[in-house]
Amino acid sequence: MINRPSNFLLLKKIFLFISFVASLNALAADQFSKAIPNIPFAIPPIYESATYFSEGLAAVKINHKWGFIDKAGKIVIEPQFNLWQARFNTHFSDGLVAVNFNNGKDETFNQDGNSVSNIKWGFADKNGRLVIAPKFEGEYWNPPRFTEGLAPVIYSSMFPGSAVMVGIGAKYGYIDKSSEFIIKPIYDEAFNFSEGLAAVTLDGKEGYINSKGDVFIPLKYKFASSFSNGYAIVSTDGSRYFFIDKLGNKPFDKTFEDLSDFSDGLARFSENGKFGFIDTKGNVVIKPFIENSSIVDWSVGNSWFSEGLCAVKFGYDKNKKDEIDNGKYGYIDKTGKVVINPRFDEAYAFKNGKALVQINRKSFLIDKAGNRISQYFDDTSFESDGMIQVRANGKYGFIKN
């Protein structure tokens, strides 16, 4: 009999043990995947592209045209609008949606779509009926929309009856749903009404007007945001920001390098390149400790508290050149404690106990314990109007939240 080396049996045992552990892990992973039910599509992924739901409708693209569907997936407004019209920030508000029919060459994307220089906006209702003809200019990436019965549009005194985006005499005013100017076009810039007031700009100064066009809070700021939860963010010098109420008074005297609206009772602020959170009395409840970076996208819903949690990015290195993979998102509670460890490439606000996250370009839902509770999707968007836009196999559809 040929004798084997004395360590052979030991190596064999180690190999068998590793194989056993691997089989257990595979079994556990298989059981884990089976334990996560596939969330059924409320609307199957059949569209070339789609936006989010607003007021019960969402824009979808079919054969290079945009139309609107309801939450049952029924086409409510036949696809008829140009290629890029609904792709950027276009949604129903006050029962109307901004539309246009331009089909020129889009110089920015070098493909069929709008020509930024000649775009004209009108408004359609939820039946697809054109109630205001396309004759007003608006920002290409941010179409005009109605809030509280009024919409800011541009008018040019140089060319009566028309509107131009640039040039001498181009001014902002507000129209009602009959397309009549209720507030004369005298402002250099104008924003949507919110909580009864709208921020406007004239000669480099910003302030607030009411729905009658009366100046309600003097135009004396360098920056003025829209009102939210009874407060607006303003700045007199562009470097320090603070809150005012609807009478123009400060609820507290503190100023900050950066500031967000209140959400879930807290507002984000920034000092010395780090951000923390304050309450409605100006008290610091979470001291600044998170790196404030340009790649933390405040606009997508991961910058504020919702249902007691807030997604923040950890491990960001401001000296690192590769900003695509620079830090991970986790969630903190209102004491600043990390309750879901940072391991996500993207993370959104919680709604109905669920949040959208992304790892390695795969999106899925998690619960408040950080557990995955849905199948993987190619991509998802934030929850809106009770629906989440998802992409699967290159097509867009929706699941319910």
ZIQUI-V885303 format. One line per field, one symbol per residue. ss: DSSP state (2 for helix, 1 for strand, 0 for the rest). A space follows every 10 residues. Layout:
# ZIQUI-V885303
ss=???
This chain:
# ZIQUI-V885303
ss=0000000222 2222222222 2222222222 2222200000 0011111011 0001001111 1100111110 0000111111 1000000000 0010011110 0000110000 1100022200 1111000001 1111111010 0100001001 1111110000 0000000001 1111100000 1111111011 0001001111 1100111110 0000111111 1011000100 1111100000 1111000000 0000010110 0010011111 1001111100 0001111111 1000000222 0000010011 1111000000 0000000111 1100000111 1111011000 1001111110 0111110000 0100001011 1111001111 1100111111 0
